[in-house]
């Protein structure tokens, strides 16, 4: 197989997702450009921002929020390059356990990542919020400083 930018980007996305899914946050961060922007068109939970910027900010958010789960063990169902060789589109799944309630968490995702100089500069992730709320509790809210928080009306 020819070593192309598109192939390198698919491999980088796969390696990034593996690092994130196994909670290797230091390696995960190395795949992100310093000025990366992540966006979630469908908010994973009330209060969660539609966009988040900066590799360190995103790492800290994921590290804190994924701390209540066993490793996500992502598996990629399909991955391809767009017409633009700097864009990767992937369908993937997670399989984990929410530790505080000992409840299985599984979800499906569609991720679109744009690369610049071998690093992700934009990652748009479509995730179904219903499995998240089912596992953590529908009364949960999210805040930038605390992550998942107590009931919205308490």
Rosetta constraint file for C-alpha pairs under 8 A:
AtomPair CA 3 CA 7 HARMONIC 6.25 0.50
AtomPair CA 3 CA 8 HARMONIC 7.01 0.50
AtomPair CA 4 CA 8 HARMONIC 6.24 0.50
AtomPair CA 5 CA 9 HARMONIC 6.11 0.50
AtomPair CA 5 CA 85 HARMONIC 6.22 0.50
AtomPair CA 5 CA 86 HARMONIC 7.05 0.50
AtomPair CA 6 CA 10 HARMONIC 6.26 0.50
AtomPair CA 6 CA 81 HARMONIC 5.99 0.50
AtomPair CA 6 CA 85 HARMONIC 4.61 0.50
AtomPair CA 6 CA 86 HARMONIC 6.24 0.50
AtomPair CA 6 CA 87 HARMONIC 7.54 0.50
AtomPair CA 6 CA 88 HARMONIC 7.57 0.50
AtomPair CA 7 CA 11 HARMONIC 6.22 0.50
AtomPair CA 7 CA 81 HARMONIC 7.90 0.50
AtomPair CA 8 CA 12 HARMONIC 6.07 0.50
AtomPair CA 8 CA 118 HARMONIC 7.83 0.50
AtomPair CA 9 CA 13 HARMONIC 6.07 0.50
AtomPair CA 9 CA 86 HARMONIC 6.94 0.50
AtomPair CA 9 CA 87 HARMONIC 7.72 0.50
AtomPair CA 9 CA 88 HARMONIC 6.82 0.50
AtomPair CA 9 CA 115 HARMONIC 7.04 0.50
AtomPair CA 9 CA 118 HARMONIC 6.81 0.50
AtomPair CA 10 CA 14 HARMONIC 6.19 0.50
AtomPair CA 10 CA 79 HARMONIC 7.00 0.50
AtomPair CA 10 CA 80 HARMONIC 7.01 0.50
AtomPair CA 10 CA 81 HARMONIC 7.18 0.50
AtomPair CA 10 CA 88 HARMONIC 6.17 0.50
AtomPair CA 11 CA 15 HARMONIC 6.16 0.50
AtomPair CA 12 CA 16 HARMONIC 5.96 0.50
AtomPair CA 12 CA 31 HARMONIC 7.15 0.50
AtomPair CA 12 CA 118 HARMONIC 7.84 0.50
AtomPair CA 13 CA 17 HARMONIC 6.11 0.50
AtomPair CA 13 CA 31 HARMONIC 7.96 0.50
AtomPair CA 13 CA 88 HARMONIC 7.66 0.50
AtomPair CA 13 CA 113 HARMONIC 7.76 0.50
AtomPair CA 14 CA 18 HARMONIC 6.22 0.50
AtomPair CA 14 CA 76 HARMONIC 7.72 0.50
AtomPair CA 15 CA 19 HARMONIC 6.22 0.50
AtomPair CA 16 CA 20 HARMONIC 6.20 0.50
AtomPair CA 16 CA 27 HARMONIC 7.51 0.50
AtomPair CA 16 CA 28 HARMONIC 5.28 0.50
AtomPair CA 16 CA 31 HARMONIC 6.06 0.50
AtomPair CA 17 CA 21 HARMONIC 5.87 0.50
AtomPair CA 17 CA 28 HARMONIC 7.49 0.50
AtomPair CA 17 CA 74 HARMONIC 6.79 0.50
AtomPair CA 18 CA 22 HARMONIC 6.14 0.50
AtomPair CA 18 CA 73 HARMONIC 7.36 0.50
AtomPair CA 18 CA 74 HARMONIC 6.57 0.50
AtomPair CA 19 CA 23 HARMONIC 6.13 0.50
AtomPair CA 19 CA 24 HARMONIC 4.83 0.50
AtomPair CA 19 CA 25 HARMONIC 6.62 0.50
AtomPair CA 19 CA 27 HARMONIC 6.09 0.50
AtomPair CA 19 CA 28 HARMONIC 5.17 0.50
AtomPair CA 20 CA 24 HARMONIC 5.81 0.50
AtomPair CA 20 CA 25 HARMONIC 6.00 0.50
AtomPair CA 20 CA 28 HARMONIC 5.47 0.50
AtomPair CA 20 CA 72 HARMONIC 7.92 0.50
AtomPair CA 21 CA 71 HARMONIC 5.60 0.50
AtomPair CA 21 CA 72 HARMONIC 4.57 0.50
AtomPair CA 21 CA 73 HARMONIC 4.95 0.50
AtomPair CA 21 CA 74 HARMONIC 5.42 0.50
AtomPair CA 21 CA 94 HARMONIC 7.89 0.50
AtomPair CA 22 CA 71 HARMONIC 4.95 0.50
AtomPair CA 22 CA 72 HARMONIC 6.47 0.50
AtomPair CA 22 CA 73 HARMONIC 6.21 0.50
AtomPair CA 23 CA 63 HARMONIC 7.35 0.50
AtomPair CA 23 CA 66 HARMONIC 7.83 0.50
AtomPair CA 23 CA 71 HARMONIC 6.10 0.50
AtomPair CA 23 CA 72 HARMONIC 7.97 0.50
AtomPair CA 24 CA 28 HARMONIC 6.17 0.50
AtomPair CA 25 CA 29 HARMONIC 6.08 0.50
AtomPair CA 25 CA 59 HARMONIC 6.50 0.50
AtomPair CA 25 CA 63 HARMONIC 6.61 0.50
AtomPair CA 26 CA 30 HARMONIC 6.80 0.50
AtomPair CA 27 CA 31 HARMONIC 7.22 0.50
AtomPair CA 28 CA 32 HARMONIC 7.42 0.50
AtomPair CA 28 CA 59 HARMONIC 7.62 0.50
AtomPair CA 29 CA 55 HARMONIC 6.22 0.50
AtomPair CA 29 CA 56 HARMONIC 7.21 0.50
AtomPair CA 29 CA 59 HARMONIC 6.14 0.50
AtomPair CA 30 CA 119 HARMONIC 7.96 0.50
AtomPair CA 31 CA 118 HARMONIC 7.84 0.50
AtomPair CA 31 CA 119 HARMONIC 5.23 0.50
AtomPair CA 31 CA 120 HARMONIC 6.21 0.50
AtomPair CA 32 CA 36 HARMONIC 6.11 0.50
AtomPair CA 32 CA 55 HARMONIC 5.72 0.50
AtomPair CA 32 CA 119 HARMONIC 5.23 0.50
AtomPair CA 32 CA 120 HARMONIC 4.81 0.50
AtomPair CA 32 CA 121 HARMONIC 6.56 0.50
AtomPair CA 33 CA 54 HARMONIC 7.78 0.50
AtomPair CA 33 CA 55 HARMONIC 6.34 0.50
AtomPair CA 33 CA 116 HARMONIC 7.90 0.50
AtomPair CA 33 CA 119 HARMONIC 5.24 0.50
AtomPair CA 33 CA 120 HARMONIC 5.62 0.50
AtomPair CA 33 CA 121 HARMONIC 5.44 0.50
AtomPair CA 34 CA 54 HARMONIC 5.55 0.50
AtomPair CA 34 CA 55 HARMONIC 4.97 0.50
AtomPair CA 34 CA 56 HARMONIC 7.51 0.50
AtomPair CA 35 CA 53 HARMONIC 6.49 0.50
AtomPair CA 35 CA 54 HARMONIC 4.83 0.50
AtomPair CA 35 CA 55 HARMONIC 6.46 0.50
AtomPair CA 35 CA 121 HARMONIC 6.58 0.50
AtomPair CA 36 CA 53 HARMONIC 5.71 0.50
AtomPair CA 36 CA 54 HARMONIC 5.19 0.50
AtomPair CA 36 CA 55 HARMONIC 5.84 0.50
AtomPair CA 36 CA 120 HARMONIC 6.44 0.50
AtomPair CA 36 CA 121 HARMONIC 4.17 0.50
AtomPair CA 36 CA 122 HARMONIC 5.49 0.50
AtomPair CA 36 CA 123 HARMONIC 7.73 0.50
AtomPair CA 37 CA 51 HARMONIC 6.73 0.50
AtomPair CA 37 CA 52 HARMONIC 5.69 0.50
AtomPair CA 37 CA 53 HARMONIC 4.35 0.50
AtomPair CA 37 CA 54 HARMONIC 6.38 0.50
AtomPair CA 37 CA 121 HARMONIC 6.15 0.50
AtomPair CA 37 CA 122 HARMONIC 4.83 0.50
AtomPair CA 37 CA 123 HARMONIC 6.44 0.50
AtomPair CA 38 CA 51 HARMONIC 5.54 0.50
AtomPair CA 38 CA 52 HARMONIC 5.27 0.50
AtomPair CA 38 CA 53 HARMONIC 6.31 0.50
AtomPair CA 38 CA 58 HARMONIC 7.74 0.50
AtomPair CA 38 CA 122 HARMONIC 5.69 0.50
AtomPair CA 38 CA 123 HARMONIC 4.71 0.50
AtomPair CA 38 CA 124 HARMONIC 5.68 0.50
AtomPair CA 38 CA 125 HARMONIC 7.57 0.50
AtomPair CA 39 CA 50 HARMONIC 5.46 0.50
AtomPair CA 39 CA 51 HARMONIC 4.19 0.50
AtomPair CA 39 CA 52 HARMONIC 6.39 0.50
AtomPair CA 39 CA 122 HARMONIC 7.77 0.50
AtomPair CA 39 CA 123 HARMONIC 6.32 0.50
AtomPair CA 39 CA 124 HARMONIC 4.69 0.50
AtomPair CA 39 CA 125 HARMONIC 6.29 0.50
AtomPair CA 40 CA 44 HARMONIC 7.55 0.50
AtomPair CA 40 CA 49 HARMONIC 7.67 0.50
AtomPair CA 40 CA 50 HARMONIC 5.10 0.50
AtomPair CA 40 CA 51 HARMONIC 6.36 0.50
AtomPair CA 40 CA 124 HARMONIC 5.89 0.50
AtomPair CA 40 CA 125 HARMONIC 5.23 0.50
AtomPair CA 40 CA 126 HARMONIC 5.95 0.50
AtomPair CA 40 CA 127 HARMONIC 7.53 0.50
AtomPair CA 41 CA 50 HARMONIC 6.05 0.50
AtomPair CA 41 CA 124 HARMONIC 7.60 0.50
AtomPair CA 41 CA 125 HARMONIC 7.33 0.50
AtomPair CA 41 CA 126 HARMONIC 6.38 0.50
AtomPair CA 42 CA 50 HARMONIC 7.49 0.50
AtomPair CA 42 CA 126 HARMONIC 6.39 0.50
AtomPair CA 42 CA 127 HARMONIC 6.77 0.50
AtomPair CA 42 CA 128 HARMONIC 7.46 0.50
AtomPair CA 42 CA 129 HARMONIC 7.32 0.50
AtomPair CA 43 CA 47 HARMONIC 7.96 0.50
AtomPair CA 43 CA 48 HARMONIC 5.89 0.50
AtomPair CA 43 CA 49 HARMONIC 6.96 0.50
AtomPair CA 43 CA 50 HARMONIC 6.31 0.50
AtomPair CA 43 CA 127 HARMONIC 7.95 0.50
AtomPair CA 43 CA 129 HARMONIC 6.73 0.50
AtomPair CA 44 CA 48 HARMONIC 6.57 0.50
AtomPair CA 44 CA 127 HARMONIC 6.72 0.50
AtomPair CA 44 CA 128 HARMONIC 6.96 0.50
AtomPair CA 44 CA 129 HARMONIC 4.46 0.50
AtomPair CA 44 CA 132 HARMONIC 6.87 0.50
AtomPair CA 45 CA 129 HARMONIC 6.25 0.50
AtomPair CA 45 CA 132 HARMONIC 7.46 0.50
AtomPair CA 45 CA 133 HARMONIC 6.84 0.50
AtomPair CA 45 CA 140 HARMONIC 7.55 0.50
AtomPair CA 45 CA 141 HARMONIC 6.37 0.50
AtomPair CA 45 CA 142 HARMONIC 6.62 0.50
AtomPair CA 46 CA 140 HARMONIC 7.42 0.50
AtomPair CA 46 CA 141 HARMONIC 5.06 0.50
AtomPair CA 46 CA 142 HARMONIC 6.11 0.50
AtomPair CA 47 CA 141 HARMONIC 5.75 0.50
AtomPair CA 47 CA 142 HARMONIC 4.81 0.50
AtomPair CA 47 CA 143 HARMONIC 6.07 0.50
AtomPair CA 48 CA 141 HARMONIC 7.79 0.50
AtomPair CA 48 CA 142 HARMONIC 5.45 0.50
AtomPair CA 48 CA 143 HARMONIC 6.74 0.50
AtomPair CA 48 CA 144 HARMONIC 7.77 0.50
AtomPair CA 52 CA 57 HARMONIC 7.61 0.50
AtomPair CA 52 CA 58 HARMONIC 6.72 0.50
AtomPair CA 53 CA 57 HARMONIC 6.72 0.50
AtomPair CA 53 CA 58 HARMONIC 6.78 0.50
AtomPair CA 54 CA 58 HARMONIC 6.15 0.50
AtomPair CA 55 CA 59 HARMONIC 6.06 0.50
AtomPair CA 56 CA 60 HARMONIC 6.07 0.50
AtomPair CA 57 CA 61 HARMONIC 6.16 0.50
AtomPair CA 58 CA 62 HARMONIC 6.17 0.50
AtomPair CA 59 CA 63 HARMONIC 5.88 0.50
AtomPair CA 60 CA 64 HARMONIC 6.02 0.50
AtomPair CA 61 CA 65 HARMONIC 5.97 0.50
AtomPair CA 61 CA 144 HARMONIC 7.86 0.50
AtomPair CA 61 CA 147 HARMONIC 7.32 0.50
AtomPair CA 62 CA 66 HARMONIC 5.61 0.50
AtomPair CA 63 CA 67 HARMONIC 6.05 0.50
AtomPair CA 64 CA 68 HARMONIC 7.97 0.50
AtomPair CA 64 CA 147 HARMONIC 7.04 0.50
AtomPair CA 65 CA 147 HARMONIC 5.98 0.50
AtomPair CA 65 CA 148 HARMONIC 6.99 0.50
AtomPair CA 66 CA 70 HARMONIC 7.84 0.50
AtomPair CA 66 CA 71 HARMONIC 7.94 0.50
AtomPair CA 68 CA 98 HARMONIC 5.97 0.50
AtomPair CA 68 CA 99 HARMONIC 5.56 0.50
AtomPair CA 68 CA 100 HARMONIC 6.73 0.50
AtomPair CA 69 CA 96 HARMONIC 6.46 0.50
AtomPair CA 69 CA 97 HARMONIC 5.43 0.50
AtomPair CA 69 CA 98 HARMONIC 4.50 0.50
AtomPair CA 69 CA 99 HARMONIC 5.37 0.50
AtomPair CA 70 CA 96 HARMONIC 5.49 0.50
AtomPair CA 70 CA 97 HARMONIC 5.31 0.50
AtomPair CA 70 CA 98 HARMONIC 6.71 0.50
AtomPair CA 70 CA 99 HARMONIC 6.76 0.50
AtomPair CA 71 CA 95 HARMONIC 7.97 0.50
AtomPair CA 71 CA 96 HARMONIC 5.93 0.50
AtomPair CA 71 CA 97 HARMONIC 7.86 0.50
AtomPair CA 72 CA 94 HARMONIC 5.24 0.50
AtomPair CA 72 CA 95 HARMONIC 5.29 0.50
AtomPair CA 72 CA 96 HARMONIC 4.71 0.50
AtomPair CA 72 CA 97 HARMONIC 7.92 0.50
AtomPair CA 73 CA 94 HARMONIC 5.70 0.50
AtomPair CA 73 CA 95 HARMONIC 5.62 0.50
AtomPair CA 73 CA 96 HARMONIC 6.70 0.50
AtomPair CA 74 CA 92 HARMONIC 6.58 0.50
AtomPair CA 74 CA 93 HARMONIC 5.45 0.50
AtomPair CA 74 CA 94 HARMONIC 4.43 0.50
AtomPair CA 74 CA 95 HARMONIC 6.64 0.50
AtomPair CA 75 CA 92 HARMONIC 5.48 0.50
AtomPair CA 75 CA 93 HARMONIC 5.34 0.50
AtomPair CA 75 CA 94 HARMONIC 6.47 0.50
AtomPair CA 76 CA 90 HARMONIC 6.98 0.50
AtomPair CA 76 CA 91 HARMONIC 5.95 0.50
AtomPair CA 76 CA 92 HARMONIC 4.12 0.50
AtomPair CA 76 CA 93 HARMONIC 6.44 0.50
AtomPair CA 77 CA 90 HARMONIC 7.54 0.50
AtomPair CA 77 CA 91 HARMONIC 5.46 0.50
AtomPair CA 77 CA 92 HARMONIC 5.26 0.50
AtomPair CA 77 CA 93 HARMONIC 7.37 0.50
AtomPair CA 78 CA 90 HARMONIC 5.60 0.50
AtomPair CA 78 CA 91 HARMONIC 5.25 0.50
AtomPair CA 78 CA 92 HARMONIC 7.06 0.50
AtomPair CA 79 CA 88 HARMONIC 7.06 0.50
AtomPair CA 79 CA 89 HARMONIC 5.68 0.50
AtomPair CA 79 CA 90 HARMONIC 4.20 0.50
AtomPair CA 79 CA 91 HARMONIC 6.42 0.50
AtomPair CA 80 CA 88 HARMONIC 5.80 0.50
AtomPair CA 80 CA 89 HARMONIC 5.42 0.50
AtomPair CA 80 CA 90 HARMONIC 6.47 0.50
AtomPair CA 81 CA 85 HARMONIC 6.08 0.50
AtomPair CA 81 CA 86 HARMONIC 7.68 0.50
AtomPair CA 81 CA 87 HARMONIC 5.82 0.50
AtomPair CA 81 CA 88 HARMONIC 4.55 0.50
AtomPair CA 81 CA 89 HARMONIC 6.06 0.50
AtomPair CA 82 CA 86 HARMONIC 7.75 0.50
AtomPair CA 82 CA 87 HARMONIC 5.48 0.50
AtomPair CA 82 CA 88 HARMONIC 6.06 0.50
AtomPair CA 82 CA 89 HARMONIC 6.89 0.50
AtomPair CA 83 CA 87 HARMONIC 7.74 0.50
AtomPair CA 86 CA 114 HARMONIC 5.58 0.50
AtomPair CA 86 CA 115 HARMONIC 5.04 0.50
AtomPair CA 86 CA 116 HARMONIC 6.95 0.50
AtomPair CA 87 CA 112 HARMONIC 6.94 0.50
AtomPair CA 87 CA 113 HARMONIC 5.59 0.50
AtomPair CA 87 CA 114 HARMONIC 4.49 0.50
AtomPair CA 87 CA 115 HARMONIC 6.34 0.50
AtomPair CA 88 CA 111 HARMONIC 7.97 0.50
AtomPair CA 88 CA 112 HARMONIC 5.69 0.50
AtomPair CA 88 CA 113 HARMONIC 5.19 0.50
AtomPair CA 88 CA 114 HARMONIC 6.52 0.50
AtomPair CA 89 CA 110 HARMONIC 7.32 0.50
AtomPair CA 89 CA 111 HARMONIC 5.77 0.50
AtomPair CA 89 CA 112 HARMONIC 4.56 0.50
AtomPair CA 89 CA 113 HARMONIC 6.54 0.50
AtomPair CA 90 CA 110 HARMONIC 5.77 0.50
AtomPair CA 90 CA 111 HARMONIC 5.21 0.50
AtomPair CA 90 CA 112 HARMONIC 6.50 0.50
AtomPair CA 91 CA 108 HARMONIC 7.42 0.50
AtomPair CA 91 CA 109 HARMONIC 5.73 0.50
AtomPair CA 91 CA 110 HARMONIC 4.61 0.50
AtomPair CA 91 CA 111 HARMONIC 6.42 0.50
AtomPair CA 92 CA 108 HARMONIC 5.91 0.50
AtomPair CA 92 CA 109 HARMONIC 5.31 0.50
AtomPair CA 92 CA 110 HARMONIC 6.51 0.50
AtomPair CA 92 CA 111 HARMONIC 7.90 0.50
AtomPair CA 93 CA 106 HARMONIC 7.08 0.50
AtomPair CA 93 CA 107 HARMONIC 5.58 0.50
AtomPair CA 93 CA 108 HARMONIC 4.45 0.50
AtomPair CA 93 CA 109 HARMONIC 6.05 0.50
AtomPair CA 94 CA 105 HARMONIC 7.60 0.50
AtomPair CA 94 CA 106 HARMONIC 5.18 0.50
AtomPair CA 94 CA 107 HARMONIC 5.37 0.50
AtomPair CA 94 CA 108 HARMONIC 6.63 0.50
AtomPair CA 95 CA 104 HARMONIC 7.43 0.50
AtomPair CA 95 CA 105 HARMONIC 5.93 0.50
AtomPair CA 95 CA 106 HARMONIC 4.55 0.50
AtomPair CA 95 CA 107 HARMONIC 7.10 0.50
AtomPair CA 96 CA 104 HARMONIC 5.84 0.50
AtomPair CA 96 CA 105 HARMONIC 4.98 0.50
AtomPair CA 96 CA 106 HARMONIC 6.19 0.50
AtomPair CA 97 CA 102 HARMONIC 6.15 0.50
AtomPair CA 97 CA 103 HARMONIC 5.44 0.50
AtomPair CA 97 CA 104 HARMONIC 4.25 0.50
AtomPair CA 97 CA 105 HARMONIC 5.17 0.50
AtomPair CA 98 CA 102 HARMONIC 5.50 0.50
AtomPair CA 98 CA 103 HARMONIC 5.24 0.50
AtomPair CA 98 CA 104 HARMONIC 6.14 0.50
AtomPair CA 98 CA 105 HARMONIC 6.24 0.50
AtomPair CA 98 CA 135 HARMONIC 6.80 0.50
AtomPair CA 98 CA 136 HARMONIC 7.33 0.50
AtomPair CA 99 CA 103 HARMONIC 6.97 0.50
AtomPair CA 101 CA 135 HARMONIC 7.92 0.50
AtomPair CA 101 CA 136 HARMONIC 7.99 0.50
AtomPair CA 103 CA 135 HARMONIC 6.48 0.50
AtomPair CA 104 CA 135 HARMONIC 7.46 0.50
AtomPair CA 105 CA 131 HARMONIC 7.02 0.50
AtomPair CA 105 CA 132 HARMONIC 7.31 0.50
AtomPair CA 105 CA 135 HARMONIC 6.41 0.50
AtomPair CA 106 CA 131 HARMONIC 7.05 0.50
AtomPair CA 107 CA 127 HARMONIC 7.45 0.50
AtomPair CA 107 CA 128 HARMONIC 6.94 0.50
AtomPair CA 107 CA 131 HARMONIC 6.44 0.50
AtomPair CA 107 CA 132 HARMONIC 7.89 0.50
AtomPair CA 108 CA 127 HARMONIC 6.37 0.50
AtomPair CA 108 CA 128 HARMONIC 6.86 0.50
AtomPair CA 109 CA 125 HARMONIC 6.68 0.50
AtomPair CA 109 CA 126 HARMONIC 5.57 0.50
AtomPair CA 109 CA 127 HARMONIC 4.82 0.50
AtomPair CA 109 CA 128 HARMONIC 7.26 0.50
AtomPair CA 110 CA 125 HARMONIC 5.72 0.50
AtomPair CA 110 CA 126 HARMONIC 5.07 0.50
AtomPair CA 110 CA 127 HARMONIC 6.80 0.50
AtomPair CA 111 CA 123 HARMONIC 6.73 0.50
AtomPair CA 111 CA 124 HARMONIC 5.65 0.50
AtomPair CA 111 CA 125 HARMONIC 4.44 0.50
AtomPair CA 111 CA 126 HARMONIC 6.32 0.50
AtomPair CA 112 CA 122 HARMONIC 7.98 0.50
AtomPair CA 112 CA 123 HARMONIC 5.68 0.50
AtomPair CA 112 CA 124 HARMONIC 5.18 0.50
AtomPair CA 112 CA 125 HARMONIC 6.49 0.50
AtomPair CA 113 CA 120 HARMONIC 6.34 0.50
AtomPair CA 113 CA 121 HARMONIC 7.52 0.50
AtomPair CA 113 CA 122 HARMONIC 5.62 0.50
AtomPair CA 113 CA 123 HARMONIC 4.38 0.50
AtomPair CA 113 CA 124 HARMONIC 6.42 0.50
AtomPair CA 114 CA 120 HARMONIC 5.67 0.50
AtomPair CA 114 CA 121 HARMONIC 5.76 0.50
AtomPair CA 114 CA 122 HARMONIC 5.14 0.50
AtomPair CA 114 CA 123 HARMONIC 6.48 0.50
AtomPair CA 115 CA 119 HARMONIC 5.19 0.50
AtomPair CA 115 CA 120 HARMONIC 4.40 0.50
AtomPair CA 115 CA 121 HARMONIC 5.51 0.50
AtomPair CA 115 CA 122 HARMONIC 7.19 0.50
AtomPair CA 116 CA 120 HARMONIC 6.42 0.50
AtomPair CA 116 CA 121 HARMONIC 6.26 0.50
AtomPair CA 128 CA 132 HARMONIC 7.59 0.50
AtomPair CA 129 CA 133 HARMONIC 6.32 0.50
AtomPair CA 130 CA 134 HARMONIC 6.03 0.50
AtomPair CA 131 CA 135 HARMONIC 6.24 0.50
AtomPair CA 132 CA 136 HARMONIC 6.14 0.50
AtomPair CA 132 CA 137 HARMONIC 7.91 0.50
AtomPair CA 133 CA 137 HARMONIC 5.06 0.50
AtomPair CA 133 CA 138 HARMONIC 4.78 0.50
AtomPair CA 133 CA 139 HARMONIC 7.98 0.50
AtomPair CA 133 CA 140 HARMONIC 7.46 0.50
AtomPair CA 134 CA 138 HARMONIC 6.21 0.50
AtomPair CA 136 CA 140 HARMONIC 6.98 0.50
AtomPair CA 139 CA 150 HARMONIC 7.30 0.50
AtomPair CA 139 CA 151 HARMONIC 4.77 0.50
AtomPair CA 139 CA 152 HARMONIC 6.19 0.50
AtomPair CA 140 CA 148 HARMONIC 6.44 0.50
AtomPair CA 140 CA 149 HARMONIC 5.77 0.50
AtomPair CA 140 CA 150 HARMONIC 5.56 0.50
AtomPair CA 140 CA 151 HARMONIC 5.03 0.50
AtomPair CA 140 CA 152 HARMONIC 6.26 0.50
AtomPair CA 141 CA 148 HARMONIC 5.79 0.50
AtomPair CA 141 CA 149 HARMONIC 5.32 0.50
AtomPair CA 141 CA 150 HARMONIC 6.68 0.50
AtomPair CA 141 CA 151 HARMONIC 6.63 0.50
AtomPair CA 141 CA 152 HARMONIC 5.85 0.50
AtomPair CA 142 CA 146 HARMONIC 7.18 0.50
AtomPair CA 142 CA 147 HARMONIC 4.95 0.50
AtomPair CA 142 CA 148 HARMONIC 4.51 0.50
AtomPair CA 142 CA 149 HARMONIC 5.69 0.50
AtomPair CA 143 CA 147 HARMONIC 4.92 0.50
AtomPair CA 143 CA 148 HARMONIC 6.65 0.50
AtomPair CA 143 CA 149 HARMONIC 7.06 0.50
AtomPair CA 150 CA 154 HARMONIC 7.18 0.50
